[in-house]
Amino acid sequence: MADSLNFLLNEDISFDSFGRTQLPLVVTNPNLEDNPIVYVNQAFTRQTGYARSAVIGRNCRFLQGEGTEKAAVDLLRRSVEAKEAVTADLLNYRANGEPFMNRLVIAPIFDGSGQVQYLMGIQQELRHGDRSDMAEQINTQLMEVQDRVETDMSMIISMIRQQSNSTSVPAEYAALTRRIETLQLLYEEMKLSDMQSNRDSIHMGSYLSRLCCAIGHVYGRSGIRLNLQLDPLDIPIETASRVGLVVAELLTNAFQHAFERIDTGLVEVRMTQLSAGGLRVTVSDDGLGIPNYMTWPDTTTVGGRMVNGLIEGLEGTLQLGRGAAGSFITIDVPAGATLTR
């Protein structure tokens, strides 16, 4: 893992492509000396004023200052050392020295064997009056986010840890970053649903539209068009999280591999409701196509195993088709599927 940290410190990994979410988030590695930061999103850099390059590899204590209460710091330190979840309010300082009151929720992220691999910190700046009038509401909302982050990230970490030892560190972290940000977009849609008093589902068309555009921005290039045809459907949150992760894998794969040595092309994502109330999503391209000799998903890769596991958890089906040009992959998710972990 020390090599992983060195890579993050010395190489130029761009998280800007997806990091436009509103939830300040930081990931640390408690298995390395001094529990250094290995990831922050753009919301964190906006809140604190620190550039990503200035915080990666450092312990989060640099946000503290002379006005930070020792009791809150001691609580955090004990919980981090024990690798346990904790919520604490403490005075932090931005890069320009401006103080702000921060409610910090820390959630441990476990691998498939039950070992803590990362600690994820979710932050909420407390404005004037929040501590007295809205503290309980803010705490409840953050704890709900923590529970979902812990559950979803545990699933992803478990799948990533199953990959072969030959997988390079850069590829591992690039994939992990994409999957973290896929879930962050989901949490933003969840927040909107909460505001509209619709806590059990999200607007799937809006979620997939933002997700696909973000991936296209990162992996697309001149000459490759992205077309979206998404019905306005409301989907249960548990289903949406899994479908979103699958679509992210399929779309990234299409952009990365379908147009090698091809200057122009089309990638399409379609979502429709099945007559029985289920969901159908198709990701297609008019590029090289998946060769006839190749089985897909490729279960020797993390992405392939992840797609298989997510589809099985949805009680859904995945079909690969080959057209005159390119390939199309269709996933069907039945209505009322019993989701499994």
FIPATOR-423565 format. One record per atom (N, C-alpha, C): z, x, y. Coordinates in steps of 0.02 Angstrom, whole numbers, plus 50000, padded with zeros to 5 digits. Example, Ala and Ser with C-alpha at 12.3 -4.5 7.8 and 13.67 -1.06 7.14 Angstrom:
BEGIN
503905066049716;503905061549775;503905066049835;503545064249888;503575068449947;503945064550002;
***
This chain:
BEGIN
500005004149940;500005000050000;500005004350063;500245010550058;500215014850117;499505016050138;499045016650089;498335017450106;498075011250142;498325005350123;498114999250157;498314999450230;498925001650245;499145002050314;498745007150352;498615012950322;498225018050356;497535015450374;497245011650329;496585008750343;496625004150404;497134999950406;497194995250461;497324998850527;497665004550523;497815008250584;497205012050610;496795014550564;496275019350583;495585016350588;495465010550558;494805007650558;494775001850607;494165000350630;494064995050679;493904988550644;494414984850624;494314978250593;494344973150648;493834968950655;493824963950708;494074957350681;494644954950708;494904948450691;494694943250743;494314945450794;494164940950850;493724935150830;493344935850776;492864930750759;493184924050744;493764924150711;494094917950696;494724916850738;494974922150769;495644921850798;495674918150863;495414912050866;495444908050927;495944902250919;496374902650870;496824897150857;497404897250906;497744891550911;498284890750961;498964892450933;499024893950870;499664895350839;499784902850837;500244905650878;500394912750875;500664914750807;500354919750776;500524921350708;500494928850698;500974931550660;500994938650645;501174939350571;500874944250538;501014945650467;501264952850463;501824953750428;502104960450418;502144961950344;502214968350328;502274970450258;502954973550246;503424969750217;504104972250207;504154977550153;503604978750116;503604983750064;503434990750090;503254991050155;503124997450187;503714999250232;503775005550247;504325007950288;504345004450356;504915001750374;505044998550439;504654992050448;504424989050393;504124982350395;503604981750450;503054985650448;502574985750504;502134979550505;501874978050564;501384972650573;500714974850543;500414970450504;499754971850476;499234966950502;499444961650536;498954956850563;499284952750618;498914951750673;499094946850724;498454943050743;498534936850764;497944933150786;497904933250863;497364930250889;497264930450961;497794926450999;498054921150968;498574917351001;499184921751014;499334926250968;499894930850976;499764935651034;499154938351038;499004942951092;499004939451160;498784933151161;498814929451224;499534928051246;499954926351198;500644924751214;501024930851238;500924936551206;501324942451221;500994947151271;500334946851277;499984951451322;499834958151290;500024959051226;499894965351191;499234964951154;498824970051159;498204970451120;498384971751047;497924969651003;498044970650931;498144978050914;497744982350946;497794989450932;498464992350952;498824988850997;499474991251020;500044989050976;499924984450929;500474981850889;500404983150814;499784984050789;499694985250718;500044991750699;500454991350646;500824997250623;501514997850652;501704993450700;502364993750730;502814988250704;503464989250708;503944984050693;503974979150752;504114972850737;504104967650789;504654968550841;505114973150831;505674973750878;505444975950947;504824978450954;504594980551021;504574974651070;504594968451044;504594962651088;505284961351118;505804964551091;506474963551115;506624967751177;507164966051212;507354969751271;508094969151283;508304971351342;509014971651356;509344964751358;508954959551371;509244952851374;509244949151307;508974952251255;508944949051189;509644949051158;509854943151134;510524942551106;510584946251039;511114950051032;511224953950971;511304949450911;511614943550919;511734939150863;511074936750833;510574935150875;509924932950850;509574938650815;509614944650843;509304950550812;509614952050744;510274951550740;510624952850676;510424947750623;510354941450644;510134936250597;509444937750570;508984939750613;508314941350591;508314947450545;508694952550564;508704958650524;508964957250453;509504953450449;509784951850382;509284947950340;508944943150370;508474939050333;507864943050312;507624947350356;507044951550339;507214956450283;507804959450287;508014964050234;508064960550167;508284954150169;508344950250107;507684946850089;507184947450132;506524944250123;506594936750114;506994933750159;507124926550157;506854923050219;506734916550212;506504912550269;507064911850320;506884911550384;507384910950436;507054908050499;507444904550539;507234902150605;507744904550656;507494907450711;507954910050763;507624909450832;508044908250882;507834908150952;508064914750984;507604918351015;507804924651046;507364926051107;507644929951153;507284931751213;506824937551197;506164936551208;505674941851199;505364943651266;504974948951267;504664951351328;503924952651317;503524950251365;502814951451362;502654958751382;502034960651375;501834967451390;501964969251463;501934964251508;502054965551579;502794965251598;503224964451548;503944964251560;504234957351572;503804952251573;504044945451586;504414942751524;505024940151532;505394937451475;505164930451458;505224928551395;505094921651374;505524920251313;505754914051308;506164911951252;505704910051194;505824912951136;505374912251079;505744909351020;505484903950992;505744901450928;505314904350873;505614908350830;505254911950778;505444909250710;504934907350671;505024905150602;504704910450557;505094913350513;504844918450466;504824915550396;504244916250363;504154913650295;503924919250249;504254920250192;504024925250144;503404922650107;502944927150093;502334925550055;502374929149988;502364925249934;502464927949867;501794929049832;501774933749785;501194934549742;501304930449678;500834931049631;500874927049570;501474928549527;501774934449535;502354936249494;503014934649529;502974931449587;503584929549623;503864934949668;503484940349679;503714945749722;503464944549794;503884946149843;503684945249913;503194950749932;502594948749954;502074953449974;502044954150050;502154948650086;502114948750158;502644944250187;502784945150252;503184940550291;502744937850347;502714931350354;502314928350406;502764925450460;502644927350522;503034924750578;502624919850619;502894913950628;502574908650668;502984907750731;502664907950790;503034907950853;502894901750895;503414899650931;503354894050978;503744895951040;503394896651096;503744898151159;504114891951182;504754892751198;505164887251221;505154886951297;504884881651324;504854880851397;505524878251422;505574877551488;506184875051519;506354868051492;506944867351466;507164860851440;507054859951366;506644864351335;506504863451264;507124864351222;507554868951242;508134870551200;508624864851197;508634860751248;509114855251248;508794848551229;508184847351254;507894840751247;507414840151187;507074845651170;506554845151119;506654850051062;507234853251059;507334858451009;507244855850938;507534850050924;507504847550855;506784845750837;506414842850884;505724841050870;505294847250858;505384852350900;505004858550891;505184861850825;505824861950809;506034865050746;505734861450686;505734854850688;505454850950633;504714852550625;504344852650680;503624854150676;503494861050649;503874865950672;503764872750648;503944873450574;504474870050553;504664870450483;504134867350438;503814861950462;503264858950424;502684863750418;502524867150473;501994872150471;502184877850424;502814880050428;503034885450384;502944883650311;503144877550293;503094875550223;502374875650200;501914873250242;501214873150222;500924880150220;501084884350269;500844891250269;501084894850206;501724893950190;502004897350132;501654895250068;501544888650061;501224886150001;500504888549995;500114887650050;499414889450048;499304896950042;499694900850080;499614908050077;499834910850010;500344907949980;500554910249914;499984909349864;499624903849869;499054902649825;498514907949835;498364909449899;497844914449913;498054921449891;498674923349908;498914929949889;498904930749813;499114925649777;499114925949705;498414927249678;497914923949706;497234924849683;496974931749701;497134934149762;496904940749782;497194946149738;497834945349718;498164950449678;497894950749607;497484945849588;497184945949521;496544950049519;496324952549576;495684956149577;495754962849543;495184965749525;495174972149490;495394977649537;495644983149507;495884988749547;495324992249583;494704990949562;494134994349593;493954991449661;494224985549677;494064982449741;494334986649798;493924987849848;494124992249903;494634988749947;495044992649980;495534989950026;495204986250084;494664988950116;494354985250170;494124978250149;493814977650091;493574971150068;494154966450057;494704968950029;495274964750016;495554961750081;495624965950131;495924963550193;495434959150233;494784960650229;494294956450263;494314949450234;494344948950167;494364942450135;495014938850151;495564942550149;496214939550164;496224936750235;495944940550281;495924938250350;495524931750357;494944931550324;494534925550328;494904919450300;495264920350246;495604914750215;496204912550256;496554917350287;497104915550332;496834911250389;496284913450419;496024909850477;495724903150458;495454902550397;495224896050373;495794891050373;496374893250351;496954888850351;497204887550422;497154892450466;497374891350535;496974885850569;496324885750556;495914880250584;496154873550557;496344873450494;496604867350464;497244865150500;497684869950515;498314868150547;498194865250617;497674867650651;497514864850716;497304857450709;496904856050658;496704849150646;497304844850626;497784847850590;498394844350572;498784842550635;498814847250682;499174845950744;498864840050781;498194839850783;497854834250815;498004827750779;498014827950713;498184821850675;498884819550690;499354824250696;500044822450713;500064818950781;499674821450828;499674818550895;499394811450893;498964810050845;498664803450839;499024799150788;499614801450766;500034797650718;499664796450653;499294801350631;498924800750568;499084806850525;499694807150501;499964813250472;499714814750402;499384809950369;499204811050300;498484813450291;498094813550344;497394815550337;497154818950401;496574822250397;496274825350455;495544823250458;495234824450516;494524823050525;494134828850493;493874827750434;493564833050395;492924835550428;492544831050460;491944833250494;492084838250549;492594836850588;492794841450641;493024848150613;493424847850561;493684854050530;493114858250502;492664855250463;492124859150434;491644861650487;491534857750539;491084859950593;491354866350625;491994866450642;492284872350673;492294878250625;492454876850562;492484882150512;491794885250501;491284881150493;490614883650480;490334887550540;490464885050600;490234888550660;490574895350667;491214895650651;491574901950655;491294907050605;491164904850544;490884909250493;490174911350513;489784906650538;489114908350560;489114913450616;489604912850661;489664917650716;489804924650690;490194925250637;490384931750610;489824934650567;489584930750519;489144933350468;488404931950480;488254927450527;487554925950541;487224931450581;486564930950587;486184935750627;485564932350655;485234935750699;484634932950730;484124930950677;483854924950685;483344922550638;483614918150583;484264918250572;484564914050519;484904908150553;484644902050540;484904896050571;485444892850527;485904889450559;486424885650525;486364878350546;486274873950497;486214866850510;486784863150476;487124858750513;487684854950486;487524847550488;487634844050433;487584836750429;488224834250397;488704832250438;489374830650414;489554823550433;489664819350384;489894812550397;490594812650427;490754807850470;491424807550500;491934804550452;492224808850410;492684806450359;493394808850373;493884804650356;494594806650357;494794808350285;495064814450277;495204817050210;495944818950206;496274817550150;496974819750142;497034827250153;497584829250184;497674836350204;497634841050144;497944839250088;497934843650030;497224844750005;496824839450005;496124840049984;495744844250034;495854843050098;495494846650151;495624854150147;496234856250133;496384863350131;495994866850077;495924863650019;495574866749963;494814866549973;494564860949997;493844860450010;493644865450064;494054866150116;493904870950169;493864878050143;494314880050099;494304886750070;493684887750028;493484882649990;492884883249948;492264883949992;492204879750043;491614880050087;491584886850121;492154889550142;492154896150174;491884901450128;492064901150064;491814906050016;491064905250005;490844898949996;490134897749983;489694899750043;489914897850102;489524899350162;489494906750176;490054910150169;490064917450179;489604920850129;489614918650067;489184921450015;488444920550033;488274914650059;487574913350077;487344917950133;487754918650185;487554922950241;487514930350220;487954932450175;487984939550157;487434941550108;487224936950064;486794939050009;486114935450004;486034929850037;485424925850026;484814928550064;484924932650115;484364934550158;484284942050165;484424945650111;484314952850112;483564954250118;483394958250167;482694960150181;482264954150202;482584948750225;482234942850251;482434941850324;481944940850367;482084940450439;482284933550462;482034928350430;482184921450451;482424917450392;482804912250407;483044907950353;483474902250379;483674897950334;484074892050351;484644891250301;485244890250328;485824888450288;486044881550310;486174877250262;486374870350277;487034868650242;487454864950277;488064862250247;488044854750259;488094850850206;488094843650211;488724840850178;489004835750209;489584832350180;489474824850185;489544821450129;489464814150127;490014811150084;490124804750093;490614801250051;490254798149992;490524798949934;490244795949874;490374788449873;489964784849836;490024777549836;490694775349808;490994779349764;491644777649735;492214779949779;492054782849836;492584784949883;492744792249882;492404796149839;492524803249836;492144806949890;492084813449882;491804817849932;491284822449900;490714823249932;490204828049909;490034832849965;490054839249950;489864844449998;489334848849965;488794850050001;488254854349977;488134860050026;488134866150000;487964872150039;487314874950011;486794875150051;486134877350027;485834882550073;485344886250046;484974891150085;484264891450059;483804894050100;483104894950078;482934902350073;483434906150053;483344913350047;483114915549979;483394921149956;483184924149892;483384919849832;483934916249838;484164912249782;484574916349733;485024912949699;485424916249647;484994917149586;484934923349560;484484924649502;484664920349442;484154918849401;484254914549342;484734917649292;484754924249290;485184927549241;485924927749263;486054925849324;486734926349351;487104919849345;487714920249319;488154914449316;488564914249380;488604908349410;488984907749472;489424901549469;490054902049490;490394907749521;490494913549473;490484919449499;490604925449461;491354926449455;491624925149396;492354925349386;492624932449381;492184937549387;492424944449390;492634946249461;492504941849509;492684943149578;493254938449599;493614940549651;494164936449677;493894929849704;493344930249742;493054924149771;492844919149718;492524921649664;492314917249610;492894913949575;493414917849560;494004915049527;494354910149573;494354911649638;494674907249686;494314900549690;493644900649693;493264894449695;493384890449632;493364893549574;493494889949511;494184886749511;494684890549533;495364887849533;495454882049580;495134882549639;495184877149688;494834870849664;494244871549634;493884865749608;494264862449552;494554866449507;494954863649453;495554859949481;495874862749533;496454859549563;496274852949596;495654852149617;495424845949647;495164840949595;495164842949532;494854838949479;494124837449495;493804842349528;493114841449550;492624845049505;491994844849525;491454848249488;491054852549537;490744857749510;490314862049548;489664862949510;489104861949544;488454862649513;488014867349554;487704872049519;487234876749551;486524874349538;486134873849591;485424872049585;484994877449616;484384878149589;483904882949615;483274879349636;483084880249699;482494876849725;481894881449726;481344879049756;480754883249763;480914889449804;481384888749849;481634894449887;482384893549895;482754898549875;483474898349884;483854894449831;484484893149847;484934889849801;485334884549838;485614879949800;486074875049830;486644873949782;487244873549810;487854872649771;488174866149794;488304861749748;488594855249764;489274854549731;489764852549771;490434851149743;490584843849755;490824840649703;491044833649706;491784833349695;492124829549737;492854828749730;492974821249723;493274819049668;493394811849658;493914809249706;493884802749720;494394799549761;495054799249723;495594800749758;496254800149727;496394805349674;496074811249679;496204816449629;496934818649631;497204819949572;497884822549568;497864830049575;498084832549634;498024839649648;498534843649608;498314849249582;498754853749545;498744860549577;499294864149568;499344870949597;499084876049549;
***
